[in-house]
Amino acid sequence: RQILEATPLLESFGNAKTVRNDNSSRFGKFVEIFLEDGLICGAITSQYLLEKSRVVFQVGGEGVPGFAPPPAAIPAPARSSAPQAKSERNYHIFYEMLAGLPAQQRQRYCLQGAETYYYLNQGGNCEIPGKDDAEDFHRLLNIMEVLGFSVEEQNSIFRILSSVLHLGNVYFEKYETDCQEVATVVSATEIRTVAELLQVSPEGLQKAITFKVTETLREKIFTPLTVESAVDARDAIAKTLYSLLFGWLTDRINKLVYPRQEALSIAILDIYGFEDLNFNSFEQLCINYANEYLQFFFNKIVFQEEQEEYLREQIEWKEIPFSDNQPCIDLISQKPYGILRILDDQSCFPQATDHTFLQKCHYHHGTNLLYTKPKMPLPEFTIKHYAGKVTYQVHKFLDKNYDQVRQDVLDLFISSRTKVVANLFFGHAQVMARQRSLVRRSSTRTRRYKAPTVAARFQQSLLDLVEKMERSGQAGRRGFSPSPPQEPGLFEADVVSSQLRYSGILETIRIRKEGFPIRIPFLVFIDRCLGAAGWVPPSHKVPSWAGGWLWWCPGGGRLGQGAHSVTIPQLFLKEQLYQALESKRARAHHLAALTLQRYARTFFIKKRFRSLRRKIVLLQSRARGYLARQRYRRMRHTLIKFRSLVHIYVNRRRYLKVSVACGCIPALYWQELTRREVVDVTHLEIPAELMGLLEAAAGEREVNAGCVVLVPPPALQPDSQLTLPLDINDYPMAKYVRGHFQEPAFGMLTTPLVAPLTRLDEELCHEALSIFQLILRFMGDPGLGGPQETLFGNYIVQKGLSAPGLRDELLAQAANQVWRNTNVNNEERGWLLLAACLSAFPPSATFDKYLLKFVSDYAFAGYKPVCQRKLMHAMARSQLGTAAARAYPPSLLEWTANRQQASMALDLHCFNGAGRRGAGGTAAGRVGPSLATLSPRGLAEGWRGWSVAMKAGAQWAELAGHDYVLDLVSDLE
């Protein structure tokens, strides 16, 4: 990630907008990426010839024809030494910093908008469409964090960049002193700002750009500079600051990602292309010289070494002519009179000028066909490069080539209190000191140190680059511009064809077509091609049969014998034959791969099928076993249940027979009980507490039997005072069933309910289902009789008393079982249970009229008046608002009266000794019925002013007029 993040950082500091490209690389970059076990383990980046002049001015456009001469004079707000190209920009980092820095930091560095700085506003437009400088700056800050730049180092970088911008706004005025024109600084504020940013002396900085220091053995001589020289000194400091900062960034990245150990590497060269600008200066001469040398290197690799190898291998070959640019390289760099050599020599003479340099070039190369002198006396010369003629303006050639930092400037910035600035210039001073020492050691005699010029350093770095490229394999990629202007979707054939022609691509295509570009070692050819064809020769000795095989090979016959050449170590093939062999090899590999895939798929499908079949068989066996076990359990459970029922039935029959034979159960009574049974209900479960009570009642004699005297009564007659409601016919039972039953079904059931008849709360549903089983058992169990029957019925009634929400459900279940009951005895038991329930509690107001209508229409025999009277009394009491439900189930007297459909009578005794037997009727549960006995004594109707007391042994119980008398009897029982 650090290697990838380093690229945008270097692009921000080394790329700029030009006429042709919004992101043009203005330096050469050679990156070696080291690999260890197939993974990237480090990288080294080398940079060549940073275009330092762009820091102070931007030349007049890439590839735009024409010439713009340098200005003749420099006005007071001093301009740089070359014209500014419209629509060009300085390096991206300046604009990104101004757009992305927070306001507080911009104020700290005294920064304003980009249009206010001379180094940035020369192109007119400071923005690039589609580029967000602020966003790019924030991304640059993140990259610096990833690469380990501390906050202090980042601030130092921004200080240096800000100082470069402020230096560009330092301007001068000229004045004469001692008959000499000298420069003075007008913008002293900018000087102080730069000095504060770089932490140096303002006076020393001002002297460095307005005076030239000459050191003698005894003293230093300060010579004032002219305005033009002061501008050059100012620009030289700005370029030096930026160049040293760029080199420091490159070294810092290299230290971070430097490989820990030696490993294989892949080298990538990204270098500027050939340039022909409006104003071609020293930088363009170096760039074009580099491209000229690389083109020579390319020709040497592609053409020269290619043809030499054909001759060395004794292959019949007709040489292909190609454009050799060695004479152009010699013209520029050959000793002693190459153009760059003359420039270096002139740079050593204090009195030399650009004009003397140009005259020497004209003198030594005026007759060279590749060199052209201007027809007019202009400061320029023309060189015919491999890509065409380029005219160079010699203005400032010597100054740009010298490009040395004066010792007084070095001393000034080494004393900076900013650590990064001091280290930059201290490191530069050490490099210069090492160069001096190397020159002195290599020289046999003492001579003056000659500092290396820019041209010398560039030539040396170019030679080092070519040497690196020769040590490694080369794979070149050339980029072509489809059109001169910066417009998308435009393709100019003439421009592209000229680039193809002068770059040697057409000759490369020709030599590849006519030559043998494919070289395969013979043993590799046997393994690669013949092995793929399925034919293995008897031995690996060459040549007798190889040519014949290639002639016989499909495609070889069509191409002819000239398509190949066999030598001892290797085979030379033309592209067409090689493609034919590769096609056949690829076809063989394809068929082999298909066969392998087919067998592999078959194997995996068979394996998957066998596994799936085993799993299916296992699943089937487990499923069959599970189903068989389930079926066996159901059959066993059913059989056990059937056997238990049979045993119960047989044992009961045996018991009854034995009881009848012994006289314990009268035969006629048993027959009467068995006639009640519609279906066998003896298997229905009953609660354990009820079972215990039944077992206890079966073994004991009825305790209170003697307290009830049975007298044959006349049948009850309807009470004239109780009349049916006038709207009774509006309440049929079917209407209640439709409105309140969960299912619209009404009639006798022989099996337990699955859900309650009426809509109940969820917590009462289970209790309702168990009550229905008890009702079925009460109505159809032939074993219930006597005390057990009364006990069983009271248990059901008690359920209704304890749960008021179940009362309507209980009455509805009893009414459901007597409706359409085909067994008369069973139906009679149901009406008996319904009468007992009505004796204890009434139905709700919602249900009472429906139940009264049902009783009036369908009551069994004498149960009609009994149930009617109980219901109407209950309805009357509910209208008065008095409590309707009893506290205890019906007593033995009530059960007896209900069975016989008769009235009840109680012996009443007054405290004065008088006694009488009072008839209670069906409503004798309350104290009120004794009014018939007490009315002769003057008591008005009602329950106030009198009470009833009952003596139970030694205890007395006293009741109010609205209490149930028979609750005391039931409690006692």
Residue pairs with C-beta under 8 A, 6 or more apart in sequence:
1 146
2 146
2 147
2 253
2 256
2 257
3 33
3 40
3 43
3 257
5 143
5 146
5 147
6 43
6 45
6 143
6 147
6 253
6 257
8 139
8 140
8 143
9 140
9 143
9 144
9 147
9 249
9 253
10 29
10 45
10 47
10 249
10 250
10 253
11 23
11 25
11 92
12 91
12 92
12 93
12 96
12 136
12 140
13 91
13 92
13 93
13 245
13 246
13 249
14 25
14 26
14 27
14 29
14 47
14 50
14 91
14 246
15 23
15 24
15 25
15 26
15 91
15 92
16 24
16 26
16 54
16 58
16 88
16 89
16 90
16 91
16 92
17 23
17 24
17 87
17 88
17 89
17 92
17 123
17 128
18 24
18 58
18 61
18 62
18 85
18 88
19 61
19 62
19 63
19 64
19 85
19 87
19 88
19 486
20 61
20 62
20 63
20 481
20 484
20 485
20 486
21 62
21 486
22 128
22 131
22 486
23 92
24 62
24 272
25 270
25 272
26 50
26 51
26 54
26 91
26 272
27 47
27 48
27 49
27 50
27 51
27 246
27 272
28 47
28 48
28 49
28 269
28 270
28 271
28 272
28 290
28 465
29 45
29 46
29 47
29 48
29 269
29 270
29 271
30 45
30 46
30 47
30 48
30 267
30 268
30 269
30 270
30 271
30 465
30 468
31 43
31 44
31 45
31 46
31 267
31 268
31 270
32 43
32 44
32 45
32 46
32 265
32 266
32 267
33 40
33 42
33 43
33 265
33 266
33 267
33 268
34 40
34 41
34 42
34 43
34 44
34 259
34 263
34 264
34 265
35 41
35 263
35 264
35 265
35 266
36 259
36 261
36 263
36 264
41 259
41 260
41 263
42 257
42 258
42 259
42 260
42 263
43 254
43 257
43 258
43 259
44 254
44 257
44 258
44 259
45 250
45 253
45 254
46 250
46 461
46 465
47 246
47 247
47 250
48 271
48 290
48 458
48 461
48 462
48 465
49 283
49 286
49 287
49 290
49 458
49 461
50 243
50 246
51 283
52 239
52 242
52 243
52 403
53 59
53 82
53 239
53 281
53 283
53 400
54 90
54 91
55 90
55 91
55 119
55 164
55 235
55 238
55 239
55 242
56 80
56 81
56 119
56 168
56 235
56 238
56 239
57 80
57 81
57 82
57 83
57 84
57 119
57 122
58 84
58 85
58 88
58 89
58 90
58 122
58 123
59 82
59 83
59 85
59 88
59 277
59 278
59 279
59 280
59 281
59 283
59 284
60 66
60 68
60 83
60 84
60 85
60 277
60 278
60 279
61 85
61 86
61 88
61 277
61 278
62 275
62 277
63 275
63 276
63 277
63 481
63 484
64 277
64 278
64 484
65 276
65 278
66 278
67 278
67 279
67 380
67 391
67 393
68 83
68 278
68 279
69 378
69 393
70 81
70 82
70 83
70 279
70 393
70 395
70 396
71 79
71 83
74 227
74 228
74 231
76 171
76 172
76 173
76 174
76 186
76 227
77 118
77 171
78 171
78 172
78 227
78 228
78 230
78 231
78 234
79 118
79 231
80 118
80 122
80 231
80 235
81 231
81 232
81 235
81 395
81 396
81 399
82 279
82 281
82 395
82 396
83 279
84 122
84 123
85 122
85 123
85 278
86 123
86 124
87 123
87 124
87 125
88 122
88 123
89 95
89 120
89 123
89 125
89 126
89 128
90 119
90 120
91 242
92 133
92 136
93 140
93 161
94 114
94 117
94 119
94 120
94 161
94 164
94 165
95 114
95 120
95 126
95 127
95 133
96 133
96 134
96 136
96 137
96 140
97 111
97 137
97 158
97 161
97 162
98 106
98 111
98 112
98 113
98 114
98 133
99 114
99 133
99 134
99 137
100 133
100 134
100 135
100 136
100 137
100 138
100 140
100 141
101 109
101 111
101 137
101 158
105 158
106 112
109 158
109 159
109 162
109 197
110 162
110 166
110 193
110 197
111 162
111 165
114 120
114 121
114 126
115 121
115 126
116 169
117 165
117 166
117 168
117 169
118 168
118 169
119 164
119 165
119 167
119 168
119 238
120 126
120 165
120 168
127 133
141 154
144 154
147 252
147 253
147 256
148 256
149 157
149 252
152 419
153 420
156 418
156 419
156 420
156 421
157 245
157 420
159 197
159 198
159 418
159 421
160 197
160 198
160 241
160 242
160 245
160 420
160 421
161 242
161 245
162 197
163 193
163 194
163 197
163 198
163 241
164 238
164 241
164 242
166 190
166 193
166 194
166 197
167 190
167 194
167 234
167 237
167 238
167 241
168 234
168 238
169 187
169 190
170 185
170 187
170 190
170 191
170 194
170 209
170 234
171 185
171 186
171 187
172 183
172 184
172 185
172 186
172 210
172 227
172 230
172 231
173 183
173 184
173 186
173 227
174 181
174 182
174 183
174 184
174 226
174 227
175 181
175 182
175 184
176 182
177 224
180 224
181 226
181 227
182 210
182 224
182 225
182 226
183 210
183 224
183 225
183 226
183 227
183 229
183 230
184 210
185 191
185 206
185 209
185 210
185 230
188 206
191 202
191 205
191 206
192 202
194 205
195 201
195 202
195 205
196 202
198 205
198 413
198 416
198 418
198 421
199 416
199 417
199 418
199 421
200 412
200 413
200 415
200 416
200 417
200 421
201 412
201 415
204 412
205 412
207 222
207 408
208 233
208 237
208 406
208 408
208 409
208 412
209 225
209 230
209 233
209 234
209 237
210 224
210 225
210 230
210 233
211 222
211 223
211 224
211 225
212 222
212 223
212 224
212 225
212 229
212 233
212 406
213 220
213 221
213 222
213 223
213 406
213 407
213 408
214 220
214 221
214 223
215 221
215 407
220 408
225 233
232 396
232 399
236 403
236 405
237 409
239 403
240 405
240 409
241 424
244 424
244 425
244 427
244 428
245 424
248 420
248 423
248 424
248 427
265 472
267 468
267 469
267 472
269 465
269 469
271 290
271 291
271 294
272 287
272 290
272 291
273 291
273 479
274 287
274 288
274 291
274 385
274 387
275 284
275 287
275 288
275 390
276 284
276 387
276 388
276 390
277 284
279 393
280 390
280 391
280 392
280 393
281 392
281 393
281 395
281 396
281 397
281 400
282 396
282 397
282 400
282 401
282 454
283 400
284 390
284 392
285 332
285 339
285 340
285 392
286 454
286 455
286 458
288 383
288 385
288 387
288 390
289 329
289 332
289 333
289 340
289 458
289 462
290 458
290 462
291 385
291 387
292 325
292 328
292 329
292 332
292 385
292 386
293 329
293 462
293 466
294 466
295 325
295 386
295 503
295 504
296 324
296 325
296 326
296 329
297 466
297 469
297 470
298 476
298 504
299 322
299 323
299 324
299 325
299 504
301 474
302 504
302 507
302 508
302 511
303 320
303 322
303 504
303 507
303 508
303 511
306 511
306 515
307 317
307 319
307 320
307 511
310 317
310 515
310 516
310 572
311 317
313 565
313 567
313 572
314 567
315 516
315 565
315 567
315 572
316 565
317 515
318 514
320 507
320 510
320 511
320 514
320 515
322 504
322 507
322 511
323 386
323 502
323 504
323 507
325 385
325 386
327 370
328 370
328 383
328 384
328 385
328 386
330 338
331 338
331 339
331 365
331 368
331 370
331 371
331 383
332 338
332 339
332 340
332 383
333 339
333 340
333 341
333 459
334 341
335 341
337 364
337 365
339 361
339 365
339 383
340 455
340 456
340 459
342 357
342 360
342 361
342 364
343 357
343 397
343 398
343 401
343 453
343 455
344 401
344 453
344 455
344 456
346 352
346 356
346 357
346 360
346 398
347 398
347 401
347 402
347 453
348 450
349 356
352 398
353 398
354 379
354 394
354 395
354 396
354 397
354 398
355 379
355 394
357 394
357 397
357 398
358 379
358 380
358 381
358 394
361 371
361 381
362 373
362 381
365 371
366 373
369 384
370 383
370 384
371 381
371 382
371 383
371 384
372 381
372 382
372 383
372 384
372 389
373 381
373 382
374 380
374 381
374 382
374 391
379 393
379 394
379 395
380 391
380 392
380 393
380 394
381 391
381 392
381 394
382 389
382 390
382 391
382 392
383 389
383 390
383 392
386 502
386 503
386 504
387 499
387 502
387 503
388 498
388 502
400 454
401 453
401 454
401 455
402 453
402 454
403 453
403 454
404 451
405 425
405 428
410 425
410 428
410 429
413 421
413 422
413 424
413 425
414 422
414 425
414 426
414 429
415 422
416 422
416 425
432 451
435 449
435 451
435 452
436 449
439 449
439 450
440 446
440 449
452 460
478 503
478 505
480 496
480 499
480 500
480 503
481 495
481 496
481 499
482 490
482 491
482 492
482 495
482 496
483 490
483 491
483 492
483 495
484 492
484 495
500 506
512 575
513 575
515 574
516 564
516 565
516 572
516 573
516 574
517 574
517 575
518 572
518 573
518 574
518 575
518 578
519 570
519 571
519 572
519 573
520 528
520 529
520 570
520 571
520 573
521 569
521 570
521 571
522 540
522 542
522 546
522 568
522 569
522 570
522 571
523 540
525 546
525 570
525 571
526 536
526 537
526 540
528 585
529 581
529 584
529 585
530 536
530 537
530 549
532 584
532 585
532 588
532 589
533 553
533 584
533 585
533 588
534 588
537 545
542 566
542 568
543 566
543 568
546 566
546 571
547 561
547 564
547 566
550 556
550 563
550 564
550 566
550 577
551 557
551 561
553 577
553 580
553 581
553 584
554 580
554 584
555 576
555 577
555 580
555 581
555 583
555 584
556 563
556 564
556 577
556 580
559 574
559 576
559 577
559 580
562 574
563 573
563 574
563 576
563 577
564 571
564 572
564 573
564 574
564 577
565 571
565 572
566 572
573 581
645 680
645 683
648 682
648 683
649 680
652 682
652 783
656 665
656 670
659 665
659 670
660 666
660 667
660 670
669 785
670 782
672 825
673 782
673 783
673 784
673 785
674 782
675 823
675 825
676 779
676 780
676 781
676 782
676 823
676 825
676 826
676 829
677 780
677 781
677 782
677 823
677 826
678 750
678 780
678 821
678 822
678 823
678 826
679 750
679 780
681 776
681 777
681 780
681 781
682 777
682 781
682 783
684 752
684 773
684 776
684 777
685 773
686 694
686 773
686 774
686 777
687 770
690 774
690 792
690 795
693 791
693 795
694 788
694 791
694 792
697 787
697 788
697 791
698 788
700 787
702 786
702 787
702 892
703 973
704 892
704 973
705 892
707 892
707 893
708 892
708 893
708 896
710 896
710 900
713 900
713 902
713 903
715 862
715 901
716 862
716 865
716 866
716 869
716 901
716 902
716 903
716 921
716 922
717 865
718 865
718 868
718 869
719 869
719 921
722 868
722 869
722 872
722 873
722 876
724 852
724 856
724 868
724 872
725 849
725 852
727 849
728 849
728 852
728 853
728 856
729 853
731 849
731 850
731 852
731 853
732 850
732 853
733 746
733 815
733 819
733 850
733 851
733 853
733 854
734 746
735 850
736 847
736 850
737 744
737 745
737 746
738 744
740 758
740 759
740 846
740 847
741 757
741 758
741 812
742 755
742 756
742 757
742 758
742 759
743 755
743 757
746 816
746 819
747 816
747 819
747 820
748 816
748 817
748 818
748 819
748 820
748 821
748 822
749 772
749 776
749 816
749 817
750 776
752 769
752 772
752 773
752 776
753 768
753 769
753 772
753 813
754 769
755 765
755 769
756 764
756 765
756 768
756 769
756 809
757 768
757 809
757 812
757 813
757 816
758 808
758 809
758 812
760 768
760 805
760 806
760 809
761 805
764 803
764 805
764 806
764 809
767 799
767 803
767 806
768 806
768 809
768 810
768 813
771 796
771 799
771 806
771 809
771 810
771 813
772 813
774 792
774 795
774 796
774 799
775 796
775 810
775 813
775 814
775 817
775 830
775 833
776 817
777 784
777 792
778 784
778 789
778 792
778 793
778 796
778 829
778 833
779 817
779 826
779 829
779 830
779 833
780 826
780 829
784 792
790 892
790 895
793 832
793 833
793 836
793 889
793 890
793 895
794 836
794 889
794 890
796 810
796 833
796 837
797 836
797 837
797 840
797 841
797 889
797 890
798 889
799 806
799 810
800 806
800 807
800 810
800 811
800 837
800 840
800 841
801 840
801 841
801 885
801 886
801 887
801 888
801 889
804 841
804 885
807 837
807 841
807 843
807 844
808 843
808 844
808 846
808 847
810 837
811 834
811 837
811 838
811 843
811 847
811 851
812 847
814 830
814 833
814 834
814 837
815 834
815 851
815 854
817 830
818 827
818 830
818 831
818 834
818 858
818 860
819 858
821 827
821 830
827 860
828 860
828 861
831 859
831 860
831 863
831 867
832 863
832 898
832 899
834 855
834 863
834 867
835 863
835 866
835 867
835 870
835 898
836 889
836 890
836 894
836 895
836 898
838 867
838 870
838 871
838 874
839 870
839 886
839 890
839 894
839 898
839 922
839 925
840 885
840 886
840 888
840 889
840 890
841 884
841 885
841 886
842 848
842 870
842 871
842 874
842 875
842 877
842 878
842 884
842 885
843 851
843 871
843 874
845 878
848 871
848 874
848 875
848 878
849 875
851 871
852 868
852 871
852 872
852 875
855 863
855 864
855 867
855 868
855 871
856 864
856 868
859 867
859 868
861 901
862 901
863 901
865 901
866 898
866 901
866 922
869 921
869 922
869 923
870 922
870 923
873 922
873 923
874 884
877 883
877 884
878 884
882 962
883 962
886 925
886 964
886 966
886 967
886 970
887 964
887 967
887 971
888 967
888 970
888 971
889 970
890 898
890 966
890 970
891 966
891 969
891 970
891 973
892 973
893 904
893 966
893 969
894 904
894 925
894 966
897 903
897 904
897 922
903 919
903 920
903 921
903 922
903 924
904 919
904 920
904 921
904 922
904 924
905 917
905 918
905 919
905 920
906 917
906 918
906 920
906 924
906 965
907 915
907 916
907 917
908 915
908 916
908 917
908 918
908 930
908 933
909 915
916 933
918 929
918 930
918 932
918 933
919 929
919 932
920 929
921 929
923 929
924 965
924 966
925 964
925 965
925 966
925 967
926 962
926 963
926 964
926 965
927 943
927 947
927 948
927 959
927 960
927 961
927 962
927 963
927 964
927 965
928 943
928 961
928 962
930 948
931 939
931 941
934 946
935 941
939 945
939 946
942 961
943 960
943 961
943 962
944 961
946 961
947 958
947 959
947 960
947 961
948 958
948 959
948 965
949 956
949 957
949 958
949 959
950 956
950 957
950 958
950 959
950 965
950 968
950 969
951 957
952 968
952 972
957 968
959 965
959 968
